[in-house]
Amino acid sequence: MDQIKSKLGHGGLLLGAMGIISILLSIFNYNIRLLAWVDLWGNTMGWVIRILLIVGGGALYWFFGSTEEE
């Protein structure tokens, strides 16, 4: 069970990192190929999805990132 929690934490870290990188690259009119669909619904919705990636990834990392119990 700890292995699954660890993988969820790493997946959350990856989602958050992809959201941050996508925001940084969108400033220069580039995008990650995996997230190219984000801007299909418009600029505002693209920003909402990027922010949700960061918040969702951060939440996954917060809840499942640390497998050590006190």
N, CA, C and O atoms as a CHARMM CRD file, in Angstrom:
* protein
*
  280
    1    1 MET  N      0.81800  -1.19500   0.00000 PROA 1      0.00000
    2    1 MET  CA     0.00000   0.00000   0.00000 PROA 1      0.00000
    3    1 MET  C      0.86400   1.26300   0.00000 PROA 1      0.00000
    4    1 MET  O      0.50800   2.26400  -0.62200 PROA 1      0.00000
    5    2 ASP  N      2.00100   1.21100   0.70000 PROA 2      0.00000
    6    2 ASP  CA     2.89800   2.36200   0.72500 PROA 2      0.00000
    7    2 ASP  C      3.48900   2.63300  -0.64900 PROA 2      0.00000
    8    2 ASP  O      3.78500   3.78000  -0.98200 PROA 2      0.00000
    9    3 GLN  N      3.66300   1.58900  -1.44700 PROA 3      0.00000
   10    3 GLN  CA     4.21600   1.76600  -2.78700 PROA 3      0.00000
   11    3 GLN  C      3.23400   2.54100  -3.67100 PROA 3      0.00000
   12    3 GLN  O      3.64900   3.37800  -4.47300 PROA 3      0.00000
   13    4 ILE  N      1.94900   2.26700  -3.52700 PROA 4      0.00000
   14    4 ILE  CA     0.93300   2.98300  -4.30800 PROA 4      0.00000
   15    4 ILE  C      0.87800   4.44900  -3.88300 PROA 4      0.00000
   16    4 ILE  O      0.78000   5.34000  -4.72600 PROA 4      0.00000
   17    5 LYS  N      0.94200   4.69700  -2.56400 PROA 5      0.00000
   18    5 LYS  CA     0.93100   6.07600  -2.08400 PROA 5      0.00000
   19    5 LYS  C      2.15200   6.83700  -2.58600 PROA 5      0.00000
   20    5 LYS  O      2.05900   8.01400  -2.93500 PROA 5      0.00000
   21    6 SER  N      3.28200   6.16700  -2.61900 PROA 6      0.00000
   22    6 SER  CA     4.50600   6.80100  -3.10600 PROA 6      0.00000
   23    6 SER  C      4.38000   7.15900  -4.58000 PROA 6      0.00000
   24    6 SER  O      4.79800   8.23700  -5.00200 PROA 6      0.00000
   25    7 LYS  N      3.80300   6.25200  -5.36100 PROA 7      0.00000
   26    7 LYS  CA     3.62800   6.52200  -6.78800 PROA 7      0.00000
   27    7 LYS  C      2.62400   7.65300  -7.02200 PROA 7      0.00000
   28    7 LYS  O      2.79900   8.44600  -7.94700 PROA 7      0.00000
   29    8 LEU  N      1.57800   7.73900  -6.19700 PROA 8      0.00000
   30    8 LEU  CA     0.63800   8.85200  -6.30500 PROA 8      0.00000
   31    8 LEU  C      1.32200  10.17300  -5.97000 PROA 8      0.00000
   32    8 LEU  O      1.06400  11.19200  -6.61000 PROA 8      0.00000
   33    9 GLY  N      2.18400  10.15200  -4.97700 PROA 9      0.00000
   34    9 GLY  CA     2.92900  11.35900  -4.62700 PROA 9      0.00000
   35    9 GLY  C      3.84900  11.80600  -5.74700 PROA 9      0.00000
   36    9 GLY  O      3.93500  12.99500  -6.05200 PROA 9      0.00000
   37   10 HSD  N      4.54600  10.84000  -6.36600 PROA 10     0.00000
   38   10 HSD  CA     5.42600  11.18000  -7.48400 PROA 10     0.00000
   39   10 HSD  C      4.62200  11.64400  -8.69900 PROA 10     0.00000
   40   10 HSD  O      5.05300  12.53900  -9.42600 PROA 10     0.00000
   41   11 GLY  N      3.46300  11.03900  -8.91800 PROA 11     0.00000
   42   11 GLY  CA     2.58800  11.48000 -10.01200 PROA 11     0.00000
   43   11 GLY  C      2.08200  12.89800  -9.78800 PROA 11     0.00000
   44   11 GLY  O      1.98800  13.68300 -10.73200 PROA 11     0.00000
   45   12 GLY  N      1.75800  13.22700  -8.54500 PROA 12     0.00000
   46   12 GLY  CA     1.34300  14.58700  -8.21100 PROA 12     0.00000
   47   12 GLY  C      2.45600  15.58900  -8.43600 PROA 12     0.00000
   48   12 GLY  O      2.22300  16.69700  -8.91900 PROA 12     0.00000
   49   13 LEU  N      3.67400  15.18900  -8.08000 PROA 13     0.00000
   50   13 LEU  CA     4.82600  16.04900  -8.31900 PROA 13     0.00000
   51   13 LEU  C      5.02900  16.27800  -9.81600 PROA 13     0.00000
   52   13 LEU  O      5.35100  17.38800 -10.24000 PROA 13     0.00000
   53   14 LEU  N      4.84300  15.23500 -10.60400 PROA 14     0.00000
   54   14 LEU  CA     4.96600  15.34900 -12.04900 PROA 14     0.00000
   55   14 LEU  C      3.88300  16.25700 -12.63000 PROA 14     0.00000
   56   14 LEU  O      4.17300  17.08700 -13.49100 PROA 14     0.00000
   57   15 LEU  N      2.64000  16.10800 -12.17000 PROA 15     0.00000
   58   15 LEU  CA     1.55100  16.97500 -12.65200 PROA 15     0.00000
   59   15 LEU  C      1.81200  18.43200 -12.31800 PROA 15     0.00000
   60   15 LEU  O      1.62800  19.31000 -13.16000 PROA 15     0.00000
   61   16 GLY  N      2.23700  18.68900 -11.09800 PROA 16     0.00000
   62   16 GLY  CA     2.53200  20.06000 -10.70200 PROA 16     0.00000
   63   16 GLY  C      3.67400  20.65400 -11.50900 PROA 16     0.00000
   64   16 GLY  O      3.61200  21.81000 -11.92800 PROA 16     0.00000
   65   17 ALA  N      4.72000  19.85800 -11.72700 PROA 17     0.00000
   66   17 ALA  CA     5.86300  20.33400 -12.51000 PROA 17     0.00000
   67   17 ALA  C      5.45800  20.61100 -13.95300 PROA 17     0.00000
   68   17 ALA  O      5.89700  21.59500 -14.54800 PROA 17     0.00000
   69   18 MET  N      4.62100  19.74300 -14.51400 PROA 18     0.00000
   70   18 MET  CA     4.16700  19.96900 -15.89800 PROA 18     0.00000
   71   18 MET  C      3.33100  21.23700 -15.98700 PROA 18     0.00000
   72   18 MET  O      3.42400  21.97100 -16.97100 PROA 18     0.00000
   73   19 GLY  N      2.50800  21.50700 -14.96300 PROA 19     0.00000
   74   19 GLY  CA     1.72100  22.73700 -14.95800 PROA 19     0.00000
   75   19 GLY  C      2.59100  23.96900 -14.88500 PROA 19     0.00000
   76   19 GLY  O      2.34800  24.94400 -15.59500 PROA 19     0.00000
   77   20 ILE  N      3.61600  23.93900 -14.02300 PROA 20     0.00000
   78   20 ILE  CA     4.52000  25.08300 -13.89300 PROA 20     0.00000
   79   20 ILE  C      5.32100  25.28500 -15.17000 PROA 20     0.00000
   80   20 ILE  O      5.46600  26.41300 -15.64300 PROA 20     0.00000
   81   21 ILE  N      5.84100  24.19700 -15.73000 PROA 21     0.00000
   82   21 ILE  CA     6.61000  24.30200 -16.97200 PROA 21     0.00000
   83   21 ILE  C      5.71900  24.79800 -18.10900 PROA 21     0.00000
   84   21 ILE  O      6.15800  25.58400 -18.94800 PROA 21     0.00000
   85   22 SER  N      4.47300  24.34100 -18.13500 PROA 22     0.00000
   86   22 SER  CA     3.54800  24.78800 -19.17400 PROA 22     0.00000
   87   22 SER  C      3.27600  26.28100 -19.06400 PROA 22     0.00000
   88   22 SER  O      3.17900  26.96900 -20.07900 PROA 22     0.00000
   89   23 ILE  N      3.15200  26.78800 -17.83800 PROA 23     0.00000
   90   23 ILE  CA     2.94100  28.22500 -17.65000 PROA 23     0.00000
   91   23 ILE  C      4.16900  28.99900 -18.11000 PROA 23     0.00000
   92   23 ILE  O      4.05000  30.00600 -18.80900 PROA 23     0.00000
   93   24 LEU  N      5.34800  28.52800 -17.71700 PROA 24     0.00000
   94   24 LEU  CA     6.57000  29.22500 -18.11700 PROA 24     0.00000
   95   24 LEU  C      6.75700  29.21100 -19.62700 PROA 24     0.00000
   96   24 LEU  O      7.15800  30.22000 -20.20800 PROA 24     0.00000
   97   25 LEU  N      6.47500  28.08900 -20.26700 PROA 25     0.00000
   98   25 LEU  CA     6.64800  28.00600 -21.71800 PROA 25     0.00000
   99   25 LEU  C      5.57300  28.78200 -22.47500 PROA 25     0.00000
  100   25 LEU  O      5.82700  29.28000 -23.57100 PROA 25     0.00000
  101   26 SER  N      4.36900  28.88900 -21.89800 PROA 26     0.00000
  102   26 SER  CA     3.30600  29.61700 -22.59200 PROA 26     0.00000
  103   26 SER  C      3.62400  31.10600 -22.68200 PROA 26     0.00000
  104   26 SER  O      3.11000  31.79800 -23.56200 PROA 26     0.00000
  105   27 ILE  N      4.46100  31.59900 -21.78400 PROA 27     0.00000
  106   27 ILE  CA     4.87500  32.99700 -21.86300 PROA 27     0.00000
  107   27 ILE  C      5.64500  33.24200 -23.16400 PROA 27     0.00000
  108   27 ILE  O      5.56200  34.32500 -23.74400 PROA 27     0.00000
  109   28 PHE  N      6.39500  32.23200 -23.61800 PROA 28     0.00000
  110   28 PHE  CA     7.18700  32.34300 -24.84000 PROA 28     0.00000
  111   28 PHE  C      6.50300  31.69400 -26.04700 PROA 28     0.00000
  112   28 PHE  O      7.15200  31.42200 -27.05700 PROA 28     0.00000
  113   29 ASN  N      5.18500  31.44300 -25.94200 PROA 29     0.00000
  114   29 ASN  CA     4.36900  30.83200 -26.99700 PROA 29     0.00000
  115   29 ASN  C      4.82000  29.41900 -27.36400 PROA 29     0.00000
  116   29 ASN  O      4.70100  29.01000 -28.52000 PROA 29     0.00000
  117   30 TYR  N      5.33000  28.68100 -26.39700 PROA 30     0.00000
  118   30 TYR  CA     5.64200  27.26600 -26.56700 PROA 30     0.00000
  119   30 TYR  C      4.71400  26.47200 -25.66200 PROA 30     0.00000
  120   30 TYR  O      4.04400  27.03600 -24.79800 PROA 30     0.00000
  121   31 ASN  N      4.67900  25.16400 -25.86300 PROA 31     0.00000
  122   31 ASN  CA     3.86300  24.31300 -25.00700 PROA 31     0.00000
  123   31 ASN  C      4.44000  22.90200 -24.99900 PROA 31     0.00000
  124   31 ASN  O      5.10700  22.48300 -25.94400 PROA 31     0.00000
  125   32 ILE  N      4.17700  22.19400 -23.93600 PROA 32     0.00000
  126   32 ILE  CA     4.55400  20.79300 -23.85000 PROA 32     0.00000
  127   32 ILE  C      3.62300  20.00700 -24.76900 PROA 32     0.00000
  128   32 ILE  O      2.41200  20.22900 -24.75300 PROA 32     0.00000
  129   33 ARG  N      4.16000  19.10800 -25.55700 PROA 33     0.00000
  130   33 ARG  CA     3.35100  18.38200 -26.53500 PROA 33     0.00000
  131   33 ARG  C      2.20400  17.62100 -25.86700 PROA 33     0.00000
  132   33 ARG  O      1.11100  17.51800 -26.42500 PROA 33     0.00000
  133   34 LEU  N      2.45700  17.09500 -24.68000 PROA 34     0.00000
  134   34 LEU  CA     1.43100  16.35000 -23.95400 PROA 34     0.00000
  135   34 LEU  C      0.28300  17.26300 -23.52400 PROA 34     0.00000
  136   34 LEU  O     -0.84800  16.80400 -23.36100 PROA 34     0.00000
  137   35 LEU  N      0.56500  18.53800 -23.34100 PROA 35     0.00000
  138   35 LEU  CA    -0.45900  19.49100 -22.91300 PROA 35     0.00000
  139   35 LEU  C     -0.89200  20.44800 -24.01700 PROA 35     0.00000
  140   35 LEU  O     -1.38900  21.53500 -23.72200 PROA 35     0.00000
  141   36 ALA  N     -0.71900  20.07600 -25.25400 PROA 36     0.00000
  142   36 ALA  CA    -1.09200  20.95000 -26.36800 PROA 36     0.00000
  143   36 ALA  C     -2.61100  21.13700 -26.44700 PROA 36     0.00000
  144   36 ALA  O     -3.07800  22.14800 -26.97000 PROA 36     0.00000
  145   37 TRP  N     -3.37100  20.19500 -25.94300 PROA 37     0.00000
  146   37 TRP  CA    -4.82300  20.27400 -25.98800 PROA 37     0.00000
  147   37 TRP  C     -5.38100  21.33100 -25.04200 PROA 37     0.00000
  148   37 TRP  O     -6.55000  21.70100 -25.15000 PROA 37     0.00000
  149   38 VAL  N     -4.56300  21.81800 -24.12000 PROA 38     0.00000
  150   38 VAL  CA    -5.03500  22.75600 -23.10700 PROA 38     0.00000
  151   38 VAL  C     -5.60300  24.02900 -23.72700 PROA 38     0.00000
  152   38 VAL  O     -6.61000  24.54900 -23.24800 PROA 38     0.00000
  153   39 ASP  N     -4.98200  24.52900 -24.76900 PROA 39     0.00000
  154   39 ASP  CA    -5.40400  25.79500 -25.35900 PROA 39     0.00000
  155   39 ASP  C     -6.47200  25.64200 -26.43500 PROA 39     0.00000
  156   39 ASP  O     -6.81800  26.62800 -27.08700 PROA 39     0.00000
  157   40 LEU  N     -6.99600  24.46400 -26.63900 PROA 40     0.00000
  158   40 LEU  CA    -8.04500  24.27500 -27.65100 PROA 40     0.00000
  159   40 LEU  C     -9.34700  24.97800 -27.27500 PROA 40     0.00000
  160   40 LEU  O    -10.12700  25.35000 -28.15200 PROA 40     0.00000
  161   41 TRP  N     -9.58700  25.16100 -25.97500 PROA 41     0.00000
  162   41 TRP  CA   -10.83000  25.78000 -25.52400 PROA 41     0.00000
  163   41 TRP  C    -10.68200  27.26300 -25.24500 PROA 41     0.00000
  164   41 TRP  O    -11.56900  27.87900 -24.65500 PROA 41     0.00000
  165   42 GLY  N     -9.58800  27.82700 -25.65800 PROA 42     0.00000
  166   42 GLY  CA    -9.37600  29.25500 -25.46000 PROA 42     0.00000
  167   42 GLY  C     -8.27200  29.52800 -24.45100 PROA 42     0.00000
  168   42 GLY  O     -7.82100  28.63800 -23.73100 PROA 42     0.00000
  169   43 ASN  N     -7.86100  30.76000 -24.42300 PROA 43     0.00000
  170   43 ASN  CA    -6.74400  31.16000 -23.58000 PROA 43     0.00000
  171   43 ASN  C     -7.09500  31.08700 -22.09300 PROA 43     0.00000
  172   43 ASN  O     -6.29900  30.60800 -21.28500 PROA 43     0.00000
  173   44 THR  N     -8.28900  31.56400 -21.73700 PROA 44     0.00000
  174   44 THR  CA    -8.68600  31.57500 -20.32900 PROA 44     0.00000
  175   44 THR  C     -8.82100  30.16400 -19.78200 PROA 44     0.00000
  176   44 THR  O     -8.34800  29.87400 -18.68300 PROA 44     0.00000
  177   45 MET  N     -9.45600  29.29400 -20.53300 PROA 45     0.00000
  178   45 MET  CA    -9.61400  27.91300 -20.08200 PROA 45     0.00000
  179   45 MET  C     -8.26200  27.20500 -20.00700 PROA 45     0.00000
  180   45 MET  O     -8.06100  26.34600 -19.14900 PROA 45     0.00000
  181   46 GLY  N     -7.34600  27.55500 -20.89100 PROA 46     0.00000
  182   46 GLY  CA    -5.99900  26.99400 -20.82900 PROA 46     0.00000
  183   46 GLY  C     -5.30200  27.35900 -19.53000 PROA 46     0.00000
  184   46 GLY  O     -4.63800  26.52000 -18.92000 PROA 46     0.00000
  185   47 TRP  N     -5.44900  28.61100 -19.10300 PROA 47     0.00000
  186   47 TRP  CA    -4.85000  29.02900 -17.83500 PROA 47     0.00000
  187   47 TRP  C     -5.51600  28.34200 -16.64900 PROA 47     0.00000
  188   47 TRP  O     -4.84900  27.97400 -15.68200 PROA 47     0.00000
  189   48 VAL  N     -6.82800  28.17100 -16.72600 PROA 48     0.00000
  190   48 VAL  CA    -7.54200  27.47800 -15.64200 PROA 48     0.00000
  191   48 VAL  C     -7.05000  26.04200 -15.52700 PROA 48     0.00000
  192   48 VAL  O     -6.82200  25.56200 -14.41700 PROA 48     0.00000
  193   49 ILE  N     -6.88300  25.34900 -16.64100 PROA 49     0.00000
  194   49 ILE  CA    -6.40800  23.96400 -16.62400 PROA 49     0.00000
  195   49 ILE  C     -4.98200  23.89400 -16.09100 PROA 49     0.00000
  196   49 ILE  O     -4.65600  22.99100 -15.32100 PROA 49     0.00000
  197   50 ARG  N     -4.13800  24.82600 -16.48700 PROA 50     0.00000
  198   50 ARG  CA    -2.75500  24.84100 -15.97400 PROA 50     0.00000
  199   50 ARG  C     -2.73000  25.03100 -14.46300 PROA 50     0.00000
  200   50 ARG  O     -1.98200  24.35000 -13.76200 PROA 50     0.00000
  201   51 ILE  N     -3.53700  25.94500 -13.96600 PROA 51     0.00000
  202   51 ILE  CA    -3.58300  26.18800 -12.52300 PROA 51     0.00000
  203   51 ILE  C     -4.15200  24.98000 -11.79400 PROA 51     0.00000
  204   51 ILE  O     -3.68400  24.63200 -10.71000 PROA 51     0.00000
  205   52 LEU  N     -5.16600  24.33400 -12.38400 PROA 52     0.00000
  206   52 LEU  CA    -5.71800  23.12300 -11.77100 PROA 52     0.00000
  207   52 LEU  C     -4.69800  21.98400 -11.74400 PROA 52     0.00000
  208   52 LEU  O     -4.68900  21.18700 -10.80500 PROA 52     0.00000
  209   53 LEU  N     -3.84800  21.89900 -12.75300 PROA 53     0.00000
  210   53 LEU  CA    -2.77700  20.90100 -12.74200 PROA 53     0.00000
  211   53 LEU  C     -1.82600  21.13900 -11.57600 PROA 53     0.00000
  212   53 LEU  O     -1.41800  20.19900 -10.89500 PROA 53     0.00000
  213   54 ILE  N     -1.48400  22.37800 -11.35700 PROA 54     0.00000
  214   54 ILE  CA    -0.56600  22.69300 -10.26800 PROA 54     0.00000
  215   54 ILE  C     -1.21600  22.42000  -8.91300 PROA 54     0.00000
  216   54 ILE  O     -0.59600  21.82300  -8.03300 PROA 54     0.00000
  217   55 VAL  N     -2.45900  22.85600  -8.74700 PROA 55     0.00000
  218   55 VAL  CA    -3.14900  22.65300  -7.47000 PROA 55     0.00000
  219   55 VAL  C     -3.41500  21.16500  -7.22000 PROA 55     0.00000
  220   55 VAL  O     -3.19400  20.66800  -6.11500 PROA 55     0.00000
  221   56 GLY  N     -3.89000  20.46000  -8.25100 PROA 56     0.00000
  222   56 GLY  CA    -4.15300  19.02700  -8.09900 PROA 56     0.00000
  223   56 GLY  C     -2.88300  18.22800  -7.85200 PROA 56     0.00000
  224   56 GLY  O     -2.86400  17.32700  -7.01400 PROA 56     0.00000
  225   57 GLY  N     -1.83300  18.55400  -8.57400 PROA 57     0.00000
  226   57 GLY  CA    -0.55700  17.87100  -8.36800 PROA 57     0.00000
  227   57 GLY  C      0.01900  18.15500  -6.99500 PROA 57     0.00000
  228   57 GLY  O      0.56500  17.26500  -6.34300 PROA 57     0.00000
  229   58 GLY  N     -0.10700  19.40800  -6.55700 PROA 58     0.00000
  230   58 GLY  CA     0.35800  19.76100  -5.21700 PROA 58     0.00000
  231   58 GLY  C     -0.42600  19.03800  -4.13100 PROA 58     0.00000
  232   58 GLY  O      0.14400  18.60400  -3.12900 PROA 58     0.00000
  233   59 ALA  N     -1.73600  18.91000  -4.33200 PROA 59     0.00000
  234   59 ALA  CA    -2.56300  18.19000  -3.35100 PROA 59     0.00000
  235   59 ALA  C     -2.18300  16.71500  -3.29100 PROA 59     0.00000
  236   59 ALA  O     -2.08000  16.14500  -2.20500 PROA 59     0.00000
  237   60 LEU  N     -1.97400  16.09300  -4.44900 PROA 60     0.00000
  238   60 LEU  CA    -1.55300  14.68800  -4.45400 PROA 60     0.00000
  239   60 LEU  C     -0.21200  14.51700  -3.75500 PROA 60     0.00000
  240   60 LEU  O     -0.01700  13.57500  -2.98700 PROA 60     0.00000
  241   61 TYR  N      0.70800  15.43300  -4.02700 PROA 61     0.00000
  242   61 TYR  CA     2.01800  15.33700  -3.38900 PROA 61     0.00000
  243   61 TYR  C      1.91500  15.59600  -1.88500 PROA 61     0.00000
  244   61 TYR  O      2.60600  14.95400  -1.09500 PROA 61     0.00000
  245   62 TRP  N      1.06500  16.52300  -1.49500 PROA 62     0.00000
  246   62 TRP  CA     0.88800  16.85200  -0.08200 PROA 62     0.00000
  247   62 TRP  C      0.32800  15.65400   0.68800 PROA 62     0.00000
  248   62 TRP  O      0.80300  15.34100   1.77900 PROA 62     0.00000
  249   63 PHE  N     -0.67400  14.98800   0.12400 PROA 63     0.00000
  250   63 PHE  CA    -1.32200  13.89300   0.84000 PROA 63     0.00000
  251   63 PHE  C     -0.57500  12.57200   0.71900 PROA 63     0.00000
  252   63 PHE  O     -0.58200  11.77900   1.66100 PROA 63     0.00000
  253   64 PHE  N      0.06600  12.31700  -0.41100 PROA 64     0.00000
  254   64 PHE  CA     0.67100  11.00300  -0.64500 PROA 64     0.00000
  255   64 PHE  C      2.18600  11.03800  -0.83400 PROA 64     0.00000
  256   64 PHE  O      2.80100   9.98600  -1.00800 PROA 64     0.00000
  257   65 GLY  N      2.80200  12.21700  -0.80500 PROA 65     0.00000
  258   65 GLY  CA     4.22300  12.32200  -1.08200 PROA 65     0.00000
  259   65 GLY  C      5.10300  11.72900  -0.00300 PROA 65     0.00000
  260   65 GLY  O      6.11700  11.09800  -0.30200 PROA 65     0.00000
  261   66 SER  N      4.72500  11.92400   1.24700 PROA 66     0.00000
  262   66 SER  CA     5.52100  11.42100   2.36500 PROA 66     0.00000
  263   66 SER  C      4.91500  10.12400   2.85700 PROA 66     0.00000
  264   66 SER  O      3.76900  10.10400   3.30700 PROA 66     0.00000
  265   67 THR  N      5.67400   9.03900   2.77700 PROA 67     0.00000
  266   67 THR  CA     5.15600   7.74100   3.21000 PROA 67     0.00000
  267   67 THR  C      5.51600   7.42900   4.65500 PROA 67     0.00000
  268   67 THR  O      5.08700   6.41000   5.19700 PROA 67     0.00000
  269   68 GLU  N      6.30600   8.30900   5.28700 PROA 68     0.00000
  270   68 GLU  CA     6.68700   8.08100   6.67700 PROA 68     0.00000
  271   68 GLU  C      5.54300   8.47500   7.59400 PROA 68     0.00000
  272   68 GLU  O      4.97700   9.56000   7.46200 PROA 68     0.00000
  273   69 GLU  N      5.20800   7.60000   8.51500 PROA 69     0.00000
  274   69 GLU  CA     4.16600   7.89900   9.48800 PROA 69     0.00000
  275   69 GLU  C      4.83600   8.17700  10.82200 PROA 69     0.00000
  276   69 GLU  O      5.83400   7.55200  11.18200 PROA 69     0.00000
  277   70 GLU  N      4.26200   9.12900  11.54900 PROA 70     0.00000
  278   70 GLU  CA     4.86000   9.49200  12.84000 PROA 70     0.00000
  279   70 GLU  C      4.33000   8.62100  13.94400 PROA 70     0.00000
  280   70 GLU  O      4.72100   8.78200  15.10000 PROA 70     0.00000
